[in-house]
Amino acid sequence: MKKDIRNRADIQQLIDAFYTRVRSDETIGYLFNDVAKVNWEQHLPRMYDFWENILFQTASFKGNPMVAHMQLHQLSPLNAAHFDRWLLLFKATVDELFEGDMAELIKQRALSIATMMRIKVLTANDPKSII
């Protein structure tokens, strides 16, 4: 039986496994590797803070993810398939590693975040593009 997400160490395990998948993914990997040229040593701790705050309200995250994604969209247009793939990989990683109330909550929050990002980023220039 898998355990539930209980603390920052669990968040780190989840995020490390998720971004390992993302980096090698044919659909979205290039956005991180080639377009954004993510500095993983800086990005991963920010993502730990982000998701720890999402689940445990730690107030540890500082930043504006929406702005970062709008900037990425300007460099290389995002589309609905990118958001769908991100969400599929996130949920699959959670399900592979964890089960329980917090695991379900983080998947619900990921859906909400992906939906809001998709709507705001994609409709900024073309209201018909969220489909």
C-alpha angles and dihedrals in degrees: 000000000000122000127236125250104273110161149355092289089060090048089052091050091050096045094045091051092044096051091045086061093043094053093057097038115120094214103047108006093093091059090061099034105036108018105035092024089210118214096221095195088062100032100051097056088049089052091049088053092045096051094038087056091046092054104029104023093235095155086223096129122088120181146063113265092184092062091049091052093046089053091048090050089055091053096045120002114248122215138193092268090060092056092043091052093047090052094046091052092046094051092044091052092050091048092048093054109025147027133186141067097312091046089054091045094052090051090050091049091048089053091050093048094046091048094050093045091048093050096044099040098041098041094047089088105011121028091195094058101083094080 
